[in-house]
Amino acid sequence: MAKCKRLLGKAKSSPNNLRFNELCKLAECYGWVFDRQNGTSHAIYLHPSLGNAPGSLMNFQDDNGKAKRGQIRQLLNAIEELEMEE
């Protein structure tokens, strides 16, 4: 869990330096599960407990090894919503 907290801190404080694989790992830390990546650069993650709620589906795109800032922001907002519900 310490690694998850470290990744969350990095995503919040330095989103321009977050790598694509770190974004995927952060999503997995908070319950999203890799669903598919059918021959595209987009990786689709689903959160099983959210059903069809906003934020249940995350779409991440590898940008030469970096995570895209808008997708980082989308994940951070969804994580914040999850933490408020708990």
N, CA, C and O atoms as a GROMACS GRO file, in nm:
protein
  344
    1MET      N    1   0.082  -0.120   0.000
    1MET     CA    2   0.000   0.000   0.000
    1MET      C    3   0.086   0.126   0.000
    1MET      O    4   0.043   0.231  -0.048
    2ALA      N    5   0.206   0.116   0.054
    2ALA     CA    6   0.296   0.232   0.054
    2ALA      C    7   0.330   0.276  -0.088
    2ALA      O    8   0.340   0.395  -0.116
    3LYS      N    9   0.346   0.178  -0.177
    3LYS     CA   10   0.376   0.212  -0.316
    3LYS      C   11   0.259   0.285  -0.380
    3LYS      O   12   0.277   0.376  -0.461
    4CYS      N   13   0.138   0.245  -0.344
    4CYS     CA   14   0.018   0.311  -0.398
    4CYS      C   15   0.011   0.455  -0.350
    4CYS      O   16  -0.021   0.544  -0.429
    5LYS      N   17   0.040   0.479  -0.225
    5LYS     CA   18   0.038   0.615  -0.170
    5LYS      C   19   0.147   0.700  -0.236
    5LYS      O   20   0.126   0.819  -0.262
    6ARG      N   21   0.262   0.639  -0.263
    6ARG     CA   22   0.371   0.712  -0.330
    6ARG      C   23   0.330   0.751  -0.472
    6ARG      O   24   0.355   0.863  -0.516
    7LEU      N   25   0.266   0.657  -0.544
    7LEU     CA   26   0.220   0.687  -0.679
    7LEU      C   27   0.112   0.795  -0.679
    7LEU      O   28   0.110   0.881  -0.767
    8LEU      N   29   0.023   0.790  -0.581
    8LEU     CA   30  -0.081   0.892  -0.570
    8LEU      C   31  -0.019   1.028  -0.545
    8LEU      O   32  -0.059   1.127  -0.606
    9GLY      N   33   0.078   1.034  -0.457
    9GLY     CA   34   0.148   1.159  -0.430
    9GLY      C   35   0.218   1.213  -0.553
    9GLY      O   36   0.215   1.333  -0.580
   10LYS      N   37   0.282   1.124  -0.628
   10LYS     CA   38   0.351   1.166  -0.750
   10LYS      C   39   0.252   1.218  -0.854
   10LYS      O   40   0.278   1.318  -0.921
   11ALA      N   41   0.138   1.150  -0.868
   11ALA     CA   42   0.037   1.192  -0.965
   11ALA      C   43  -0.017   1.330  -0.930
   11ALA      O   44  -0.045   1.411  -1.019
   12LYS      N   45  -0.032   1.357  -0.801
   12LYS     CA   46  -0.085   1.487  -0.758
   12LYS      C   47   0.018   1.598  -0.769
   12LYS      O   48  -0.013   1.709  -0.814
   13SER      N   49   0.141   1.570  -0.728
   13SER     CA   50   0.242   1.675  -0.722
   13SER      C   51   0.318   1.697  -0.851
   13SER      O   52   0.364   1.808  -0.878
   14SER      N   53   0.331   1.592  -0.931
   14SER     CA   54   0.412   1.603  -1.052
   14SER      C   55   0.350   1.522  -1.167
   14SER      O   56   0.411   1.427  -1.215
   15PRO      N   57   0.229   1.559  -1.210
   15PRO     CA   58   0.162   1.479  -1.313
   15PRO      C   59   0.236   1.473  -1.446
   15PRO      O   60   0.218   1.377  -1.522
   16ASN      N   61   0.317   1.574  -1.476
   16ASN     CA   62   0.390   1.572  -1.603
   16ASN      C   63   0.499   1.466  -1.606
   16ASN      O   64   0.548   1.431  -1.713
   17ASN      N   65   0.538   1.414  -1.490
   17ASN     CA   66   0.644   1.314  -1.484
   17ASN      C   67   0.592   1.174  -1.457
   17ASN      O   68   0.671   1.083  -1.432
   18LEU      N   69   0.461   1.154  -1.461
   18LEU     CA   70   0.403   1.022  -1.435
   18LEU      C   71   0.410   0.939  -1.562
   18LEU      O   72   0.368   0.983  -1.670
   19ARG      N   73   0.462   0.820  -1.549
   19ARG     CA   74   0.473   0.730  -1.664
   19ARG      C   75   0.340   0.656  -1.684
   19ARG      O   76   0.260   0.644  -1.591
   20PHE      N   77   0.320   0.607  -1.806
   20PHE     CA   78   0.198   0.534  -1.840
   20PHE      C   79   0.180   0.412  -1.750
   20PHE      O   80   0.070   0.387  -1.700
   21ASN      N   81   0.287   0.335  -1.730
   21ASN     CA   82   0.275   0.215  -1.647
   21ASN      C   83   0.246   0.250  -1.501
   21ASN      O   84   0.184   0.171  -1.430
   22GLU      N   85   0.292   0.365  -1.455
   22GLU     CA   86   0.261   0.409  -1.318
   22GLU      C   87   0.113   0.447  -1.306
   22GLU      O   88   0.050   0.420  -1.204
   23LEU      N   89   0.058   0.509  -1.410
   23LEU     CA   90  -0.084   0.543  -1.411
   23LEU      C   91  -0.169   0.416  -1.404
   23LEU      O   92  -0.267   0.409  -1.330
   24CYS      N   93  -0.131   0.316  -1.482
   24CYS     CA   94  -0.203   0.189  -1.481
   24CYS      C   95  -0.194   0.122  -1.344
   24CYS      O   96  -0.293   0.070  -1.294
   25LYS      N   97  -0.076   0.124  -1.285
   25LYS     CA   98  -0.057   0.064  -1.153
   25LYS      C   99  -0.140   0.138  -1.048
   25LYS      O  100  -0.198   0.075  -0.960
   26LEU      N  101  -0.144   0.271  -1.056
   26LEU     CA  102  -0.223   0.350  -0.963
   26LEU      C  103  -0.371   0.314  -0.974
   26LEU      O  104  -0.440   0.300  -0.872
   27ALA      N  105  -0.420   0.299  -1.094
   27ALA     CA  106  -0.560   0.259  -1.114
   27ALA      C  107  -0.586   0.123  -1.049
   27ALA      O  108  -0.689   0.103  -0.984
   28GLU      N  109  -0.494   0.030  -1.068
   28GLU     CA  110  -0.509  -0.104  -1.010
   28GLU      C  111  -0.507  -0.098  -0.857
   28GLU      O  112  -0.576  -0.175  -0.792
   29CYS      N  113  -0.428  -0.009  -0.802
   29CYS     CA  114  -0.422   0.007  -0.656
   29CYS      C  115  -0.558   0.043  -0.598
   29CYS      O  116  -0.591   0.002  -0.487
   30TYR      N  117  -0.637   0.118  -0.672
   30TYR     CA  118  -0.765   0.166  -0.623
   30TYR      C  119  -0.884   0.086  -0.679
   30TYR      O  120  -0.998   0.133  -0.674
   31GLY      N  121  -0.857  -0.032  -0.733
   31GLY     CA  122  -0.965  -0.123  -0.768
   31GLY      C  123  -1.001  -0.136  -0.914
   31GLY      O  124  -1.083  -0.221  -0.948
   32TRP      N  125  -0.943  -0.056  -1.001
   32TRP     CA  126  -0.972  -0.073  -1.143
   32TRP      C  127  -0.899  -0.197  -1.194
   32TRP      O  128  -0.787  -0.226  -1.150
   33VAL      N  129  -0.962  -0.267  -1.284
   33VAL     CA  130  -0.908  -0.392  -1.338
   33VAL      C  131  -0.890  -0.376  -1.489
   33VAL      O  132  -0.979  -0.327  -1.559
   34PHE      N  133  -0.773  -0.417  -1.537
   34PHE     CA  134  -0.746  -0.411  -1.681
   34PHE      C  135  -0.851  -0.493  -1.754
   34PHE      O  136  -0.874  -0.609  -1.719
   35ASP      N  137  -0.914  -0.435  -1.855
   35ASP     CA  138  -1.019  -0.504  -1.930
   35ASP      C  139  -0.972  -0.544  -2.069
   35ASP      O  140  -0.985  -0.659  -2.109
   36ARG      N  141  -0.918  -0.446  -2.142
   36ARG     CA  142  -0.878  -0.480  -2.280
   36ARG      C  143  -0.788  -0.372  -2.338
   36ARG      O  144  -0.783  -0.258  -2.292
   37GLN      N  145  -0.716  -0.414  -2.442
   37GLN     CA  146  -0.636  -0.324  -2.524
   37GLN      C  147  -0.619  -0.395  -2.658
   37GLN      O  148  -0.515  -0.453  -2.686
   38ASN      N  149  -0.722  -0.388  -2.738
   38ASN     CA  150  -0.728  -0.464  -2.862
   38ASN      C  151  -0.656  -0.396  -2.977
   38ASN      O  152  -0.719  -0.332  -3.061
   39GLY      N  153  -0.525  -0.410  -2.980
   39GLY     CA  154  -0.446  -0.358  -3.092
   39GLY      C  155  -0.442  -0.207  -3.102
   39GLY      O  156  -0.410  -0.153  -3.207
   40THR      N  157  -0.474  -0.139  -2.994
   40THR     CA  158  -0.470   0.007  -2.996
   40THR      C  159  -0.375   0.056  -2.886
   40THR      O  160  -0.322  -0.023  -2.808
   41SER      N  161  -0.357   0.186  -2.883
   41SER     CA  162  -0.273   0.243  -2.777
   41SER      C  163  -0.354   0.271  -2.651
   41SER      O  164  -0.298   0.314  -2.550
   42HIS      N  165  -0.483   0.247  -2.655
   42HIS     CA  166  -0.572   0.275  -2.542
   42HIS      C  167  -0.591   0.150  -2.457
   42HIS      O  168  -0.629   0.044  -2.507
   43ALA      N  169  -0.563   0.163  -2.329
   43ALA     CA  170  -0.587   0.055  -2.233
   43ALA      C  171  -0.714   0.089  -2.156
   43ALA      O  172  -0.728   0.199  -2.103
   44ILE      N  173  -0.806  -0.005  -2.150
   44ILE     CA  174  -0.935   0.016  -2.085
   44ILE      C  175  -0.935  -0.055  -1.950
   44ILE      O  176  -0.903  -0.173  -1.941
   45TYR      N  177  -0.970   0.020  -1.846
   45TYR     CA  178  -0.980  -0.033  -1.709
   45TYR      C  179  -1.122  -0.013  -1.659
   45TYR      O  180  -1.184   0.090  -1.684
   46LEU      N  181  -1.174  -0.114  -1.588
   46LEU     CA  182  -1.308  -0.108  -1.530
   46LEU      C  183  -1.299  -0.123  -1.380
   46LEU      O  184  -1.212  -0.195  -1.329
   47HIS      N  185  -1.388  -0.056  -1.309
   47HIS     CA  186  -1.396  -0.072  -1.163
   47HIS      C  187  -1.523  -0.154  -1.135
   47HIS      O  188  -1.633  -0.102  -1.150
   48PRO      N  189  -1.508  -0.280  -1.096
   48PRO     CA  190  -1.623  -0.370  -1.081
   48PRO      C  191  -1.729  -0.322  -0.982
   48PRO      O  192  -1.848  -0.344  -1.004
   49SER      N  193  -1.689  -0.257  -0.875
   49SER     CA  194  -1.788  -0.218  -0.773
   49SER      C  195  -1.863  -0.090  -0.808
   49SER      O  196  -1.959  -0.056  -0.739
   50LEU      N  197  -1.822  -0.019  -0.911
   50LEU     CA  198  -1.889   0.106  -0.948
   50LEU      C  199  -2.001   0.087  -1.049
   50LEU      O  200  -2.080   0.179  -1.072
   51GLY      N  201  -2.010  -0.030  -1.109
   51GLY     CA  202  -2.115  -0.056  -1.208
   51GLY      C  203  -2.106   0.040  -1.325
   51GLY      O  204  -2.002   0.049  -1.390
   52ASN      N  205  -2.215   0.111  -1.351
   52ASN     CA  206  -2.218   0.207  -1.463
   52ASN      C  207  -2.201   0.351  -1.418
   52ASN      O  208  -2.227   0.444  -1.494
   53ALA      N  209  -2.157   0.370  -1.295
   53ALA     CA  210  -2.138   0.506  -1.241
   53ALA      C  211  -2.026   0.578  -1.317
   53ALA      O  212  -1.936   0.514  -1.372
   54PRO      N  213  -2.032   0.711  -1.318
   54PRO     CA  214  -1.922   0.787  -1.379
   54PRO      C  215  -1.790   0.751  -1.313
   54PRO      O  216  -1.781   0.742  -1.191
   55GLY      N  217  -1.689   0.730  -1.393
   55GLY     CA  218  -1.558   0.694  -1.340
   55GLY      C  219  -1.534   0.545  -1.332
   55GLY      O  220  -1.425   0.501  -1.297
   56SER      N  221  -1.637   0.466  -1.364
   56SER     CA  222  -1.618   0.320  -1.356
   56SER      C  223  -1.531   0.268  -1.470
   56SER      O  224  -1.468   0.164  -1.456
   57LEU      N  225  -1.528   0.340  -1.581
   57LEU     CA  226  -1.447   0.302  -1.696
   57LEU      C  227  -1.339   0.407  -1.715
   57LEU      O  228  -1.367   0.526  -1.725
   58MET      N  229  -1.215   0.362  -1.720
   58MET     CA  230  -1.101   0.451  -1.742
   58MET      C  231  -1.033   0.410  -1.872
   58MET      O  232  -1.013   0.292  -1.899
   59ASN      N  233  -0.997   0.509  -1.950
   59ASN     CA  234  -0.933   0.489  -2.079
   59ASN      C  235  -0.798   0.560  -2.074
   59ASN      O  236  -0.793   0.683  -2.070
   60PHE      N  237  -0.690   0.484  -2.076
   60PHE     CA  238  -0.556   0.542  -2.068
   60PHE      C  239  -0.482   0.519  -2.198
   60PHE      O  240  -0.492   0.412  -2.259
   61GLN      N  241  -0.408   0.620  -2.242
   61GLN     CA  242  -0.332   0.611  -2.366
   61GLN      C  243  -0.185   0.637  -2.338
   61GLN      O  244  -0.148   0.735  -2.272
   62ASP      N  245  -0.102   0.547  -2.388
   62ASP     CA  246   0.042   0.559  -2.374
   62ASP      C  247   0.092   0.665  -2.472
   62ASP      O  248   0.072   0.653  -2.593
   63ASP      N  249   0.157   0.768  -2.420
   63ASP     CA  250   0.210   0.876  -2.503
   63ASP      C  251   0.363   0.872  -2.493
   63ASP      O  252   0.423   0.950  -2.420
   64ASN      N  253   0.423   0.780  -2.570
   64ASN     CA  254   0.568   0.759  -2.567
   64ASN      C  255   0.619   0.731  -2.425
   64ASN      O  256   0.721   0.785  -2.383
   65GLY      N  257   0.546   0.647  -2.354
   65GLY     CA  258   0.586   0.607  -2.220
   65GLY      C  259   0.531   0.695  -2.109
   65GLY      O  260   0.539   0.659  -1.992
   66LYS      N  261   0.477   0.810  -2.145
   66LYS     CA  262   0.422   0.904  -2.047
   66LYS      C  263   0.270   0.888  -2.039
   66LYS      O  264   0.206   0.842  -2.134
   67ALA      N  265   0.215   0.926  -1.924
   67ALA     CA  266   0.070   0.930  -1.907
   67ALA      C  267   0.020   1.067  -1.952
   67ALA      O  268   0.090   1.167  -1.937
   68LYS      N  269  -0.100   1.070  -2.007
   68LYS     CA  270  -0.157   1.198  -2.051
   68LYS      C  271  -0.218   1.270  -1.931
   68LYS      O  272  -0.285   1.209  -1.848
   69ARG      N  273  -0.193   1.398  -1.923
   69ARG     CA  274  -0.234   1.479  -1.808
   69ARG      C  275  -0.385   1.473  -1.782
   69ARG      O  276  -0.427   1.462  -1.667
   70GLY      N  277  -0.465   1.481  -1.886
   70GLY     CA  278  -0.611   1.476  -1.870
   70GLY      C  279  -0.658   1.343  -1.814
   70GLY      O  280  -0.753   1.338  -1.736
   71GLN      N  281  -0.592   1.236  -1.852
   71GLN     CA  282  -0.629   1.104  -1.802
   71GLN      C  283  -0.585   1.088  -1.656
   71GLN      O  284  -0.651   1.019  -1.578
   72ILE      N  285  -0.474   1.150  -1.620
   72ILE     CA  286  -0.430   1.150  -1.480
   72ILE      C  287  -0.532   1.224  -1.396
   72ILE      O  288  -0.572   1.177  -1.289
   73ARG      N  289  -0.575   1.339  -1.443
   73ARG     CA  290  -0.673   1.420  -1.371
   73ARG      C  291  -0.805   1.342  -1.356
   73ARG      O  292  -0.867   1.347  -1.250
   74GLN      N  293  -0.846   1.272  -1.461
   74GLN     CA  294  -0.968   1.193  -1.457
   74GLN      C  295  -0.958   1.084  -1.349
   74GLN      O  296  -1.053   1.064  -1.273
   75LEU      N  297  -0.845   1.015  -1.343
   75LEU     CA  298  -0.827   0.911  -1.243
   75LEU      C  299  -0.822   0.971  -1.103
   75LEU      O  300  -0.882   0.916  -1.011
   76LEU      N  301  -0.751   1.081  -1.085
   76LEU     CA  302  -0.743   1.144  -0.953
   76LEU      C  303  -0.881   1.188  -0.904
   76LEU      O  304  -0.912   1.173  -0.786
   77ASN      N  305  -0.963   1.241  -0.992
   77ASN     CA  306  -1.099   1.280  -0.954
   77ASN      C  307  -1.181   1.158  -0.912
   77ASN      O  308  -1.256   1.165  -0.815
   78ALA      N  309  -1.167   1.048  -0.984
   78ALA     CA  310  -1.241   0.927  -0.951
   78ALA      C  311  -1.193   0.869  -0.818
   78ALA      O  312  -1.273   0.820  -0.738
   79ILE      N  313  -1.062   0.873  -0.793
   79ILE     CA  314  -1.008   0.824  -0.666
   79ILE      C  315  -1.061   0.909  -0.551
   79ILE      O  316  -1.096   0.857  -0.445
   80GLU      N  317  -1.065   1.040  -0.573
   80GLU     CA  318  -1.117   1.130  -0.470
   80GLU      C  319  -1.263   1.098  -0.438
   80GLU      O  320  -1.303   1.098  -0.322
   81GLU      N  321  -1.342   1.070  -0.541
   81GLU     CA  322  -1.482   1.032  -0.521
   81GLU      C  323  -1.491   0.902  -0.442
   81GLU      O  324  -1.573   0.890  -0.350
   82LEU      N  325  -1.408   0.806  -0.476
   82LEU     CA  326  -1.408   0.677  -0.404
   82LEU      C  327  -1.375   0.698  -0.256
   82LEU      O  328  -1.439   0.639  -0.169
   83GLU      N  329  -1.276   0.780  -0.229
   83GLU     CA  330  -1.234   0.803  -0.090
   83GLU      C  331  -1.341   0.878  -0.012
   83GLU      O  332  -1.354   0.856   0.109
   84MET      N  333  -1.418   0.964  -0.076
   84MET     CA  334  -1.525   1.036  -0.008
   84MET      C  335  -1.640   0.942   0.029
   84MET      O  336  -1.706   0.961   0.131
   85GLU      N  337  -1.663   0.840  -0.054
   85GLU     CA  338  -1.770   0.743  -0.028
   85GLU      C  339  -1.738   0.652   0.090
   85GLU      O  340  -1.828   0.600   0.155
   86GLU      N  341  -1.609   0.633   0.118
   86GLU     CA  342  -1.568   0.540   0.224
   86GLU      C  343  -1.585   0.597   0.360
   86GLU      O  344  -1.555   0.530   0.459
   0.00000   0.00000   0.00000
